[in-house]
Amino acid sequence: MSLFDDIVVRDVNCRKYGQLQQMYGTNNVLPLWIADMDFVTPEPIMNTLRSVIEQPVQGYNLDYPQWKEAVIHWYAKQYNSTIQPHWVHFVPGVIKTIVLSLMALTRSGDNILTCSPIYDPYPNLVKTSGRHLVQTRLIEKDGGYELDWHDFREKLKKCKMFLFPSPHNPGGMVWHRETLEKINDYCHNAGVIVIADEVHCDLTLLGKTHHPFFTLNEALNSQSIVLASISKTFNTAAIQGGIAIIKNDELRDRFYHFLDNCYLAETHSLQQAAIYSAYTHCDGWHQKLLAYLADNIEYVKSEIAKHCPLISIVYGGASYLLFLNAEKMGLSDEQLNAFFVHEARLGLSPGHQYGPGGEGHMRLNVGCPRSVLEEAMNRLKEAYLKRLGV
Protein backbone atom coordinates (compact mmCIF):
# COMPACT_ATOMS: atom_id res chain seq x y z
CA MET A 1 0.00 0.00 0.00
CA SER A 2 1.28 3.45 -0.94
CA LEU A 3 1.40 6.39 1.46
CA PHE A 4 -0.68 8.21 -1.19
CA ASP A 5 -3.54 5.71 -0.78
CA ASP A 6 -4.56 7.22 2.56
CA ILE A 7 -7.83 9.17 2.58
CA VAL A 8 -7.15 12.63 4.00
CA VAL A 9 -9.93 14.57 5.70
CA ARG A 10 -9.56 18.14 4.48
CA ASP A 11 -10.15 21.23 6.62
CA VAL A 12 -13.56 22.94 6.40
CA ASN A 13 -11.84 26.00 4.87
CA CYS A 14 -10.37 23.92 2.03
CA ARG A 15 -11.53 25.46 -1.25
CA LYS A 16 -11.67 22.13 -3.06
CA TYR A 17 -14.56 20.96 -0.87
CA GLY A 18 -15.79 24.21 0.67
CA GLN A 19 -16.71 25.85 -2.65
CA LEU A 20 -18.74 23.02 -4.16
CA GLN A 21 -22.12 24.69 -3.67
CA GLN A 22 -20.77 27.92 -5.16
CA MET A 23 -19.08 26.15 -8.08
CA TYR A 24 -21.65 23.51 -8.98
CA GLY A 25 -24.88 24.39 -7.20
CA THR A 26 -24.65 21.18 -5.18
CA ASN A 27 -22.39 19.42 -2.69
CA ASN A 28 -23.19 16.05 -4.25
CA VAL A 29 -20.13 15.89 -6.49
CA LEU A 30 -16.71 14.32 -6.15
CA PRO A 31 -14.33 17.32 -6.37
CA LEU A 32 -11.57 16.85 -8.94
CA TRP A 33 -11.09 20.45 -10.00
CA ILE A 34 -8.74 22.91 -8.26
CA ALA A 35 -5.01 22.21 -8.65
CA ASP A 36 -4.02 20.88 -5.27
CA MET A 37 -3.71 17.24 -4.23
CA ASP A 38 -5.52 15.14 -1.64
CA PHE A 39 -2.18 13.99 -0.25
CA VAL A 40 -0.56 14.94 3.06
CA THR A 41 2.12 17.61 2.68
CA PRO A 42 5.53 15.93 3.23
CA GLU A 43 6.46 15.61 6.89
CA PRO A 44 9.92 17.25 6.53
CA ILE A 45 8.19 20.40 5.29
CA MET A 46 5.66 20.30 8.13
CA ASN A 47 8.47 19.86 10.68
CA THR A 48 10.37 22.81 9.26
CA LEU A 49 7.25 24.98 9.32
CA ARG A 50 6.63 24.01 12.95
CA SER A 51 10.18 25.07 13.84
CA VAL A 52 9.44 28.53 12.41
CA ILE A 53 6.05 29.10 14.02
CA GLU A 54 7.25 27.81 17.40
CA GLN A 55 9.64 30.76 17.69
CA PRO A 56 8.37 32.80 20.68
CA VAL A 57 8.55 36.08 18.76
CA GLN A 58 7.12 36.20 15.23
CA GLY A 59 8.93 39.41 14.33
CA TYR A 60 10.92 40.61 11.34
CA ASN A 61 13.28 37.91 10.08
CA LEU A 62 16.25 37.61 7.78
CA ASP A 63 16.05 35.20 4.83
CA TYR A 64 15.71 31.58 5.87
CA PRO A 65 19.22 30.07 5.89
CA GLN A 66 20.37 28.45 2.65
CA TRP A 67 17.02 28.60 0.85
CA LYS A 68 18.74 29.89 -2.32
CA GLU A 69 21.39 27.19 -2.10
CA ALA A 70 18.60 24.61 -1.92
CA VAL A 71 17.09 26.00 -5.15
CA ILE A 72 20.48 25.95 -6.89
CA HIS A 73 21.17 22.36 -5.79
CA TRP A 74 17.70 21.19 -6.86
CA TYR A 75 18.05 22.65 -10.36
CA ALA A 76 21.51 21.15 -10.73
CA LYS A 77 20.22 17.71 -9.77
CA GLN A 78 16.83 17.75 -11.51
CA TYR A 79 17.65 19.71 -14.67
CA ASN A 80 21.45 19.59 -14.92
CA SER A 81 21.46 23.38 -14.98
CA THR A 82 23.71 25.94 -13.30
CA ILE A 83 22.25 28.91 -11.46
CA GLN A 84 24.17 31.81 -9.93
CA PRO A 85 22.84 32.92 -6.53
CA HIS A 86 22.17 36.49 -7.67
CA TRP A 87 19.83 35.22 -10.40
CA VAL A 88 17.40 33.99 -7.74
CA HIS A 89 14.83 36.13 -5.92
CA PHE A 90 11.97 35.29 -3.60
CA VAL A 91 8.59 36.43 -5.00
CA PRO A 92 5.09 36.63 -3.46
CA GLY A 93 3.64 33.97 -5.80
CA VAL A 94 3.72 33.08 -9.49
CA ILE A 95 0.46 34.75 -10.57
CA LYS A 96 1.13 37.80 -8.42
CA THR A 97 4.59 38.12 -9.94
CA ILE A 98 3.21 37.92 -13.48
CA VAL A 99 1.05 40.94 -12.59
CA LEU A 100 4.08 42.70 -11.11
CA SER A 101 6.09 41.99 -14.26
CA LEU A 102 3.36 43.62 -16.34
CA MET A 103 3.44 46.68 -14.07
CA ALA A 104 7.22 46.95 -14.05
CA LEU A 105 8.12 46.03 -17.62
CA THR A 106 5.19 47.12 -19.82
CA ARG A 107 2.89 50.10 -20.12
CA SER A 108 -0.85 50.53 -20.06
CA GLY A 109 -2.26 49.64 -23.48
CA ASP A 110 0.66 47.40 -24.48
CA ASN A 111 -0.16 44.13 -26.26
CA ILE A 112 0.52 40.98 -24.23
CA LEU A 113 0.59 37.59 -25.95
CA THR A 114 -0.59 34.28 -24.53
CA CYS A 115 -1.49 30.92 -26.01
CA SER A 116 -5.03 29.56 -25.82
CA PRO A 117 -6.46 27.52 -24.20
CA ILE A 118 -4.63 28.70 -21.10
CA TYR A 119 -4.97 28.84 -17.31
CA ASP A 120 -7.81 31.30 -16.83
CA PRO A 121 -6.12 33.93 -14.58
CA TYR A 122 -3.87 34.91 -17.49
CA PRO A 123 -6.47 36.69 -19.67
CA ASN A 124 -8.06 38.21 -16.59
CA LEU A 125 -4.86 39.68 -15.19
CA VAL A 126 -3.78 41.08 -18.56
CA LYS A 127 -7.08 42.89 -19.07
CA THR A 128 -7.40 44.07 -15.47
CA SER A 129 -3.89 45.53 -15.52
CA GLY A 130 -4.88 47.76 -18.45
CA ARG A 131 -2.98 45.83 -21.10
CA HIS A 132 -4.43 44.42 -24.32
CA LEU A 133 -4.75 40.64 -24.58
CA VAL A 134 -3.55 38.95 -27.78
CA GLN A 135 -3.89 35.17 -28.08
CA THR A 136 -2.50 32.55 -30.42
CA ARG A 137 -4.57 29.37 -30.66
CA LEU A 138 -2.73 26.13 -29.92
CA ILE A 139 -3.24 23.20 -32.29
CA GLU A 140 -4.53 20.10 -30.53
CA LYS A 141 -2.93 17.06 -32.13
CA ASP A 142 -2.35 13.44 -31.06
CA GLY A 143 -3.23 14.09 -27.42
CA GLY A 144 -1.00 17.16 -27.11
CA TYR A 145 -0.52 20.72 -28.30
CA GLU A 146 1.57 22.40 -30.98
CA LEU A 147 2.04 26.07 -31.76
CA ASP A 148 0.74 27.62 -34.94
CA TRP A 149 4.10 29.15 -35.83
CA HIS A 150 2.82 31.51 -38.52
CA ASP A 151 0.14 32.92 -36.24
CA PHE A 152 2.57 33.09 -33.30
CA ARG A 153 5.19 35.06 -35.23
CA GLU A 154 2.69 37.46 -36.76
CA LYS A 155 1.11 38.29 -33.42
CA LEU A 156 4.47 38.48 -31.66
CA LYS A 157 5.45 41.44 -33.87
CA LYS A 158 3.01 43.76 -32.11
CA CYS A 159 3.50 42.51 -28.52
CA LYS A 160 5.77 43.52 -25.64
CA MET A 161 5.57 40.38 -23.53
CA PHE A 162 4.75 36.69 -23.93
CA LEU A 163 3.18 34.88 -20.95
CA PHE A 164 4.09 31.24 -21.35
CA PRO A 165 3.25 28.27 -19.09
CA SER A 166 5.93 25.59 -19.39
CA PRO A 167 4.70 22.90 -18.83
CA HIS A 168 1.39 24.07 -20.22
CA ASN A 169 -1.83 24.36 -18.23
CA PRO A 170 -4.28 22.89 -19.12
CA GLY A 171 -2.94 19.69 -20.63
CA GLY A 172 0.43 19.32 -18.88
CA MET A 173 2.34 19.80 -22.13
CA VAL A 174 6.09 19.36 -21.72
CA TRP A 175 7.48 21.38 -24.60
CA HIS A 176 10.29 19.91 -26.71
CA ARG A 177 13.59 21.75 -26.52
CA GLU A 178 13.45 22.71 -30.20
CA THR A 179 10.01 24.27 -29.63
CA LEU A 180 11.31 26.25 -26.66
CA GLU A 181 14.38 27.39 -28.59
CA LYS A 182 12.22 28.60 -31.48
CA ILE A 183 10.05 30.56 -29.05
CA ASN A 184 13.13 32.03 -27.43
CA ASP A 185 14.67 32.92 -30.78
CA TYR A 186 11.53 34.54 -32.16
CA CYS A 187 10.89 36.50 -28.95
CA HIS A 188 14.51 37.66 -28.79
CA ASN A 189 14.44 38.91 -32.38
CA ALA A 190 11.14 40.69 -31.77
CA GLY A 191 12.35 42.28 -28.53
CA VAL A 192 9.64 40.52 -26.53
CA ILE A 193 10.13 39.60 -22.86
CA VAL A 194 9.16 36.01 -21.98
CA ILE A 195 7.57 35.23 -18.63
CA ALA A 196 7.94 31.46 -18.28
CA ASP A 197 5.53 30.09 -15.67
CA GLU A 198 7.21 26.80 -14.72
CA VAL A 199 5.11 26.04 -11.64
CA HIS A 200 4.37 22.48 -12.86
CA CYS A 201 7.93 21.65 -13.93
CA ASP A 202 8.76 19.43 -10.93
CA LEU A 203 5.75 17.27 -11.85
CA THR A 204 7.33 16.16 -15.13
CA LEU A 205 6.95 12.39 -15.33
CA LEU A 206 9.60 9.82 -16.22
CA GLY A 207 10.20 9.73 -19.96
CA LYS A 208 9.77 13.47 -20.44
CA THR A 209 12.36 16.21 -19.96
CA HIS A 210 11.62 19.72 -18.77
CA HIS A 211 14.02 22.42 -19.98
CA PRO A 212 14.12 25.56 -17.80
CA PHE A 213 13.73 28.56 -20.09
CA PHE A 214 16.91 30.24 -18.88
CA THR A 215 18.96 27.29 -20.25
CA LEU A 216 17.97 27.94 -23.89
CA ASN A 217 20.10 29.50 -26.64
CA GLU A 218 22.59 30.74 -24.07
CA ALA A 219 24.47 32.86 -26.61
CA LEU A 220 21.36 35.02 -27.09
CA ASN A 221 21.14 36.03 -23.42
CA SER A 222 17.51 36.76 -24.18
CA GLN A 223 15.15 38.55 -21.84
CA SER A 224 13.20 35.99 -19.87
CA ILE A 225 11.93 35.52 -16.33
CA VAL A 226 11.41 31.99 -15.02
CA LEU A 227 8.85 31.70 -12.23
CA ALA A 228 8.59 28.55 -10.14
CA SER A 229 7.11 27.37 -6.87
CA ILE A 230 6.96 24.29 -4.67
CA SER A 231 3.20 24.73 -4.24
CA LYS A 232 1.94 22.28 -6.87
CA THR A 233 4.51 19.53 -6.37
CA PHE A 234 4.75 19.52 -2.59
CA ASN A 235 1.14 20.55 -1.83
CA THR A 236 1.86 23.87 -0.12
CA ALA A 237 -0.46 26.22 -2.02
CA ALA A 238 -1.74 27.73 1.25
CA ILE A 239 1.70 29.24 1.86
CA GLN A 240 1.94 31.96 -0.77
CA GLY A 241 5.30 32.53 -2.40
CA GLY A 242 7.61 31.46 -5.17
CA ILE A 243 10.94 31.76 -6.94
CA ALA A 244 12.11 34.01 -9.77
CA ILE A 245 15.20 33.21 -11.84
CA ILE A 246 16.57 35.85 -14.21
CA LYS A 247 19.85 35.33 -16.06
CA ASN A 248 19.88 38.51 -18.19
CA ASP A 249 21.72 41.23 -16.23
CA GLU A 250 19.74 44.20 -17.53
CA LEU A 251 16.34 42.60 -17.05
CA ARG A 252 17.29 41.23 -13.64
CA ASP A 253 18.47 44.61 -12.37
CA ARG A 254 15.37 46.31 -13.72
CA PHE A 255 12.83 43.88 -12.29
CA TYR A 256 14.46 43.08 -8.96
CA HIS A 257 15.03 46.80 -8.39
CA PHE A 258 11.28 47.29 -8.87
CA LEU A 259 10.43 44.46 -6.47
CA ASP A 260 12.87 45.57 -3.79
CA ASN A 261 12.21 49.30 -3.90
CA CYS A 262 8.43 48.82 -3.88
CA TYR A 263 8.76 46.32 -0.99
CA LEU A 264 6.84 43.71 -2.98
CA ALA A 265 8.92 40.60 -2.29
CA GLU A 266 10.21 40.83 1.25
CA THR A 267 11.29 37.85 3.31
CA HIS A 268 8.60 35.24 3.97
CA SER A 269 10.01 32.89 6.59
CA LEU A 270 7.40 30.15 6.17
CA GLN A 271 7.65 29.96 2.38
CA GLN A 272 11.45 30.12 2.31
CA ALA A 273 11.64 27.44 5.02
CA ALA A 274 9.26 25.26 2.99
CA ILE A 275 11.35 25.77 -0.17
CA TYR A 276 14.50 24.79 1.69
CA SER A 277 12.92 21.67 3.19
CA ALA A 278 11.21 20.55 -0.05
CA TYR A 279 14.36 20.85 -2.12
CA THR A 280 16.66 19.42 0.57
CA HIS A 281 14.71 16.69 2.38
CA CYS A 282 11.86 15.54 0.11
CA ASP A 283 13.52 13.95 -2.92
CA GLY A 284 12.39 10.43 -2.01
CA TRP A 285 8.80 11.58 -1.42
CA HIS A 286 8.93 13.42 -4.75
CA GLN A 287 10.01 10.32 -6.68
CA LYS A 288 7.25 8.23 -5.09
CA LEU A 289 4.70 10.93 -5.93
CA LEU A 290 5.68 10.96 -9.61
CA ALA A 291 5.34 7.17 -9.80
CA TYR A 292 1.91 7.28 -8.13
CA LEU A 293 0.66 10.03 -10.43
CA ALA A 294 1.95 8.16 -13.49
CA ASP A 295 -0.06 5.09 -12.43
CA ASN A 296 -3.17 7.21 -11.83
CA ILE A 297 -2.85 8.79 -15.26
CA GLU A 298 -2.46 5.44 -16.99
CA TYR A 299 -5.46 4.12 -15.08
CA VAL A 300 -7.68 7.02 -16.20
CA LYS A 301 -6.46 6.76 -19.79
CA SER A 302 -7.24 3.05 -19.86
CA GLU A 303 -10.68 3.38 -18.27
CA ILE A 304 -11.80 6.20 -20.54
CA ALA A 305 -10.48 4.53 -23.70
CA LYS A 306 -12.29 1.32 -22.72
CA HIS A 307 -15.60 2.68 -21.51
CA CYS A 308 -15.97 6.25 -22.87
CA PRO A 309 -14.72 6.10 -26.47
CA LEU A 310 -16.12 9.51 -27.41
CA ILE A 311 -13.82 11.16 -24.85
CA SER A 312 -10.12 11.56 -25.57
CA ILE A 313 -7.36 12.94 -23.36
CA VAL A 314 -4.92 15.82 -23.85
CA TYR A 315 -1.88 15.21 -21.67
CA GLY A 316 1.72 16.11 -22.42
CA GLY A 317 3.65 14.49 -19.58
CA ALA A 318 3.58 16.86 -16.59
CA SER A 319 1.25 17.63 -13.66
CA TYR A 320 -1.80 15.81 -12.35
CA LEU A 321 -4.22 17.72 -14.59
CA LEU A 322 -5.70 15.90 -17.60
CA PHE A 323 -7.71 17.80 -20.22
CA LEU A 324 -10.61 15.66 -21.38
CA ASN A 325 -11.82 16.30 -24.94
CA ALA A 326 -15.53 15.44 -25.06
CA GLU A 327 -16.37 17.27 -28.30
CA LYS A 328 -17.52 14.03 -29.95
CA MET A 329 -20.30 13.74 -27.38
CA GLY A 330 -22.00 16.55 -29.29
CA LEU A 331 -22.94 18.61 -26.21
CA SER A 332 -22.77 22.35 -25.72
CA ASP A 333 -20.47 23.57 -22.95
CA GLU A 334 -23.48 24.10 -20.68
CA GLN A 335 -24.79 20.60 -21.43
CA LEU A 336 -21.34 19.05 -20.95
CA ASN A 337 -20.92 20.68 -17.57
CA ALA A 338 -24.41 19.54 -16.55
CA PHE A 339 -23.56 15.98 -17.65
CA PHE A 340 -20.51 15.86 -15.39
CA VAL A 341 -22.18 17.59 -12.43
CA HIS A 342 -25.68 16.11 -12.41
CA GLU A 343 -25.26 12.78 -14.20
CA ALA A 344 -21.70 11.73 -13.38
CA ARG A 345 -21.70 13.65 -10.09
CA LEU A 346 -18.15 14.88 -10.68
CA GLY A 347 -16.83 18.37 -10.04
CA LEU A 348 -14.33 19.15 -12.81
CA SER A 349 -13.13 22.45 -14.29
CA PRO A 350 -15.08 23.39 -17.45
CA GLY A 351 -12.77 23.70 -20.45
CA HIS A 352 -14.39 26.82 -21.87
CA GLN A 353 -13.03 28.85 -18.95
CA TYR A 354 -9.55 28.40 -20.46
CA GLY A 355 -10.52 30.32 -23.59
CA PRO A 356 -10.63 29.49 -27.31
CA GLY A 357 -9.79 25.84 -27.86
CA GLY A 358 -11.13 24.81 -24.47
CA GLU A 359 -14.72 24.39 -25.62
CA GLY A 360 -16.00 20.83 -25.28
CA HIS A 361 -13.28 19.96 -22.76
CA MET A 362 -13.13 19.35 -19.01
CA ARG A 363 -10.04 19.49 -16.77
CA LEU A 364 -9.64 16.50 -14.41
CA ASN A 365 -7.36 16.45 -11.35
CA VAL A 366 -5.94 12.96 -10.66
CA GLY A 367 -3.91 14.06 -7.62
CA CYS A 368 -5.91 11.88 -5.24
CA PRO A 369 -5.89 8.34 -3.79
CA ARG A 370 -6.58 5.59 -6.31
CA SER A 371 -9.81 4.63 -4.50
CA VAL A 372 -11.18 8.13 -5.10
CA LEU A 373 -10.20 7.95 -8.76
CA GLU A 374 -11.83 4.52 -9.10
CA GLU A 375 -15.06 5.95 -7.71
CA ALA A 376 -14.81 8.84 -10.17
CA MET A 377 -14.32 6.51 -13.14
CA ASN A 378 -17.23 4.33 -12.02
CA ARG A 379 -19.48 7.37 -11.85
CA LEU A 380 -18.34 8.55 -15.28
CA LYS A 381 -18.78 5.11 -16.87
CA GLU A 382 -22.28 4.75 -15.41
CA ALA A 383 -23.38 8.20 -16.58
CA TYR A 384 -21.80 7.74 -20.01
CA LEU A 385 -23.53 4.37 -20.52
CA LYS A 386 -26.88 5.71 -19.35
CA ARG A 387 -26.70 8.71 -21.69
CA LEU A 388 -25.23 7.06 -24.79
CA GLY A 389 -26.10 3.41 -24.30
CA VAL A 390 -22.67 2.25 -25.50
Secondary structure as UniProt FT lines:
FT   HELIX           3..5
FT   TURN            12..13
FT   HELIX           15..18
FT   HELIX           20..24
FT   STRAND          30..31
FT   HELIX           43..53
FT   TURN            65..66
FT   HELIX           67..79
FT   HELIX           85..87
FT   STRAND          88..91
FT   HELIX           94..105
FT   TURN            108..109
FT   STRAND          111..116
FT   HELIX           121..128
FT   TURN            129..130
FT   STRAND          132..137
FT   STRAND          139..141
FT   TURN            142..143
FT   STRAND          144..146
FT   HELIX           149..156
FT   TURN            157..158
FT   STRAND          161..165
FT   TURN            169..171
FT   HELIX           177..190
FT   STRAND          193..197
FT   TURN            199..200
FT   HELIX           201..203
FT   TURN            206..207
FT   HELIX           213..215
FT   HELIX           218..220
FT   STRAND          224..228
FT   HELIX           231..234
FT   TURN            237..238
FT   STRAND          242..245
FT   HELIX           249..261
FT   TURN            262..263
FT   HELIX           269..281
FT   HELIX           283..307
FT   TURN            309..310
FT   STRAND          312..314
FT   STRAND          317..318
FT   STRAND          321..325
FT   HELIX           327..329
FT   HELIX           333..338
FT   HELIX           339..343
FT   STRAND          346..347
FT   STRAND          349..350
FT   HELIX           351..354
FT   TURN            356..357
FT   TURN            359..360
FT   STRAND          361..365
FT   HELIX           370..388
//
